[in-house]
């Protein structure tokens, strides 16, 4: 079973930067697309950025040109470099992984516990 652990959250001032990291551990046949989602209080969880095993990325419009997602397939980690942070970026950020548990199983999704990001002066 795959588990995801996020780190790197915290409080920063507007315009500051944070780097979030997500480490995957456990047993699975394969881990495919990984990504970052965020959820603000009272809001629906939304995609921030995702990346395939081959390095193809997808960003929310709000994240383009400010955030960069990357992954290390050997270490099975995914990171999110966040620059020029705005108060609207305040949310709990969750790591997500698309997982195939066995060779014959379908895909399932695994979530981390989340890491808080607060952007305020």
C-alpha positions in Angstrom: 0.0 0.0 0.0 1.3 3.4 -0.9 1.4 6.3 1.6 2.2 9.9 0.8 3.7 12.3 3.2 3.9 16.0 2.5 6.3 18.6 4.0 7.4 22.1 3.5 4.3 24.1 4.4 4.3 27.1 6.6 3.6 30.8 6.9 5.1 33.3 4.5 4.5 36.9 3.5 3.0 37.8 0.2 5.7 37.6 -2.5 7.5 34.9 -0.6 8.4 31.4 -1.6 7.8 27.9 -0.3 8.8 24.5 -1.6 6.5 21.6 -0.9 7.7 18.0 -1.1 5.8 14.7 -1.2 7.4 11.4 -0.6 5.8 8.1 -1.5 6.4 4.9 0.3 4.9 1.4 0.3 4.2 -1.3 -2.2 2.5 -0.9 -5.5 2.9 -2.1 -9.1 3.3 1.4 -10.4 2.8 5.0 -9.5 1.8 7.1 -12.5 0.7 10.7 -12.4 1.4 12.6 -9.2 0.1 16.1 -8.4 -0.7 18.8 -5.9 -4.2 19.9 -4.9 -5.3 22.5 -2.5 -8.3 23.2 -0.4 -9.1 26.5 1.3 -11.7 26.7 4.1 -15.2 26.4 2.7 -13.9 25.8 -0.8 -13.7 22.8 -3.0 -10.4 21.0 -3.5 -8.8 22.1 -6.7 -5.9 21.0 -8.8 -2.8 23.1 -8.6 -0.3 21.1 -10.7 0.2 17.5 -11.9 3.1 15.7 -13.6 3.2 12.4 -15.4 6.0 9.9 -15.0 7.4 11.1 -18.3 7.5 14.7 -17.1 4.4 16.2 -18.8 3.0 18.9 -16.6 -0.4 20.5 -16.2 -1.0 23.6 -14.1 -4.0 25.5 -12.9 -4.2 29.0 -14.5 -3.5 30.5 -11.1 -0.3 28.6 -10.8 1.2 29.1 -14.2 4.4 31.2 -14.2 4.6 31.1 -10.4 4.7 27.5 -9.4 6.8 24.6 -10.8 6.1 21.0 -10.3 8.9 18.4 -10.6 9.4 14.7 -9.7 12.1 12.2 -9.1 11.0 8.8 -10.4 13.8 7.0 -8.6 13.0 8.5 -5.2 9.3 8.6 -6.0 8.9 12.1 -4.8 7.1 15.1 -6.2 7.8 18.7 -5.3 6.1 22.0 -5.9 8.1 25.2 -5.9 5.9 28.1 -5.2 7.1 31.6 -5.9 5.4 35.0 -5.7 2.9 33.7 -3.2 -0.4 35.5 -2.8 -2.9 35.5 0.1 -5.3 33.6 -2.2 -2.8 30.7 -2.2 -3.6 30.1 1.4 -4.9 26.5 1.7 -4.1 23.0 2.8 -2.1 21.5 0.0 -2.5 17.8 -0.6 -0.3 15.4 -2.6 -2.0 12.9 -4.8 -0.8 9.8 -6.7 -2.3 7.7 -9.3 -1.5 4.1 -8.3 -1.9 0.7 -9.7 -1.7 -1.8 -6.8 -1.1 -4.9 -8.9 -0.5 -5.8 -12.5 -4.1 -6.6 -13.1 -5.7 -4.0 -10.9 -7.3 -0.8 -12.1 -6.0 2.6 -11.1 -6.8 4.2 -7.7 -5.9 7.4 -6.1 -4.0 8.0 -2.9 -3.9 11.2 -0.9 -1.5 12.6 1.6 -2.6 14.2 4.9 -2.0 17.7 3.7 0.3 20.5 4.7 -0.8 24.0 5.5 0.3 27.1 3.6 -0.6 30.5 4.9 0.2 33.6 3.0 -0.3 36.8 5.0 1.5 39.9 6.1 
